Amino acid sequence: MEVRDAVEADAERMAELTGSPTDVMRNLVHDRTVVVAYEGNPETDPTAAHPRKGEETLGFVSYDVQRQTVHVTQIEGTPEACDRLLDEPVGFAAREGMDAELLVAVDDEELRNVAKNAGFTNHGEGPRFEGVRTVRYRREP
């Protein structure tokens, strides 16, 4: 599994992973730091619909920085991909001496385990999103 920065052409697959509109994912690529995990042997082809034919996207993570904390704003994909993808915001936070924070739906046991394995600890209840309860996970440098 490899990781790379997301490009606009990744928005369609990101939309499939999240059930969100493609336009929303395209805006995410422009507004946040977004990294995708993939497998395969990509061939760069600027004329293709996707710039990397032969690549299977396994997941993505988006994050930004506010008030000296790296906030993981979205993470989707296989548990293995999410595990690898969390290395990106966690590594950035560590290099900059910042905390990292992640909100996980209460019923998303797989992602909660991924967060714990990455060194995040439970910091109580987070905000609700569309009626879904979340748990706030935090990792200090």
Secondary structure as the mmCIF struct_conf table of DSSP 4:
data_model
#
loop_
_struct_conf.conf_type_id
_struct_conf.id
_struct_conf.beg_label_comp_id
_struct_conf.beg_label_asym_id
_struct_conf.beg_label_seq_id
_struct_conf.end_label_comp_id
_struct_conf.end_label_asym_id
_struct_conf.end_label_seq_id
STRN STRN1 GLU A 2 ASP A 5
HELX_RH_3T_P HELX_RH_3T_P1 GLU A 8 ASP A 10
HELX_RH_AL_P HELX_RH_AL_P1 ALA A 11 THR A 18
TURN_TY1_P TURN_TY1_P1 GLY A 19 GLY A 19
HELX_RH_AL_P HELX_RH_AL_P2 THR A 22 ASP A 31
BEND BEND1 ARG A 32 ARG A 32
STRN STRN2 THR A 33 THR A 44
TURN_TY1_P TURN_TY1_P2 PRO A 46 THR A 47
BEND BEND2 ALA A 48 PRO A 51
STRN STRN3 ARG A 52 GLN A 66
TURN_TY1_P TURN_TY1_P3 ARG A 67 GLN A 68
STRN STRN4 THR A 69 GLY A 77
HELX_RH_AL_P HELX_RH_AL_P3 PRO A 79 LEU A 85
TURN_TY1_P TURN_TY1_P4 LEU A 86 LEU A 86
HELX_RH_AL_P HELX_RH_AL_P4 ASP A 87 GLU A 96
TURN_TY1_P TURN_TY1_P5 GLY A 97 GLY A 97
STRN STRN5 ASP A 99 ALA A 105
TURN_TY1_P TURN_TY1_P6 VAL A 106 ASP A 107
HELX_RH_AL_P HELX_RH_AL_P5 GLU A 109 ASN A 117
TURN_TY1_P TURN_TY1_P7 ALA A 118 GLY A 119
STRN STRN6 THR A 121 GLU A 125
STRN STRN7 PHE A 129 PHE A 129
TURN_TY1_P TURN_TY1_P8 GLU A 130 GLY A 131
STRN STRN8 VAL A 132 VAL A 132
STRN STRN9 THR A 134 ARG A 139
#
